[in-house]
């Protein structure tokens, strides 16, 4: 079964925090994003106030995103250190 790639939408907030990270962690996050574009449901489904959002872990950092099926796209909302990232949402 072939996987369908999703389009990627990057918010201004995501860009701001992503650009402030060290190049090593940025490279690692980029490689995870490529994987998520192919199969976005591999991320962790969030609950409670964050219902409808997903996250994936890269070391001590988390990327928060949503999945839209029509059109097929992933919206990257936030990236940050695991301590406090969920408080900022």
C-alpha positions as CSV (number, residue, x, y, z in Angstrom):
1,X,0.0,0.0,0.0
2,X,1.5,3.3,-1.0
3,X,1.4,6.2,1.4
4,X,0.1,9.5,0.4
5,X,2.2,12.5,1.2
6,X,0.6,15.4,2.9
7,X,1.3,19.1,2.2
8,X,3.1,20.9,4.9
9,X,1.9,24.2,6.4
10,X,4.3,26.0,8.8
11,X,3.0,28.7,11.1
12,X,4.9,31.9,12.0
13,X,5.1,30.7,15.6
14,X,6.7,27.4,14.5
15,X,9.2,29.3,12.3
16,X,10.1,31.7,15.1
17,X,10.9,29.0,17.6
18,X,12.5,26.6,15.0
19,X,14.9,29.3,13.8
20,X,16.1,29.8,17.4
21,X,17.2,26.2,17.8
22,X,20.8,24.9,17.3
23,X,21.5,23.5,13.9
24,X,21.9,20.0,15.1
25,X,18.4,19.8,16.6
26,X,17.0,21.5,13.6
27,X,18.5,18.9,11.3
28,X,17.0,16.1,13.5
29,X,13.6,17.8,13.5
30,X,13.7,18.2,9.7
31,X,14.3,14.4,9.3
32,X,11.3,13.6,11.5
33,X,9.1,16.1,9.6
34,X,9.9,14.2,6.4
35,X,8.7,11.0,8.0
36,X,5.6,12.6,9.4
37,X,4.7,14.0,5.9
38,X,4.5,10.4,4.7
39,X,2.6,9.0,7.7
40,X,1.4,11.7,10.1
41,X,-0.5,9.4,12.4
42,X,2.7,7.9,13.8
43,X,2.9,10.9,16.2
44,X,1.3,10.9,19.6
45,X,-2.3,11.8,19.7
46,X,-2.8,14.5,22.4
47,X,-5.8,14.7,24.8
48,X,-7.8,17.1,26.9
49,X,-7.4,20.8,25.9
50,X,-5.1,19.7,23.1
51,X,-7.5,17.2,21.6
52,X,-7.1,17.1,17.8
53,X,-3.4,17.8,18.0
54,X,-0.4,15.5,17.7
55,X,3.2,15.6,18.8
56,X,6.4,13.9,18.1
57,X,9.6,13.8,20.2
58,X,13.1,14.6,19.1
59,X,15.3,14.3,22.1
60,X,14.1,16.8,24.7
61,X,12.1,18.7,22.1
62,X,8.5,18.3,21.0
63,X,6.8,19.3,17.7
64,X,3.1,20.0,17.9
65,X,1.0,19.6,14.8
66,X,-2.5,18.9,13.4
67,X,-3.6,16.7,10.5
68,X,-6.2,17.7,8.0
69,X,-7.6,15.2,5.6
70,X,-9.3,17.5,3.1
71,X,-7.0,18.9,1.8
72,X,-4.3,16.5,2.9
73,X,-2.1,18.7,5.0
74,X,-0.1,18.9,8.2
75,X,0.0,22.1,10.1
76,X,3.1,22.6,12.3
77,X,2.2,24.8,15.2
78,X,4.9,24.8,17.7
79,X,8.4,23.4,18.5
80,X,10.1,23.7,21.9
81,X,11.6,22.0,24.9
82,X,9.5,19.4,26.5
83,X,9.3,21.4,29.8
84,X,6.7,24.0,29.3
85,X,5.8,23.4,25.6
86,X,2.3,22.3,26.4
87,X,1.8,25.4,28.7
88,X,2.5,27.7,25.8
89,X,-0.4,26.2,23.7
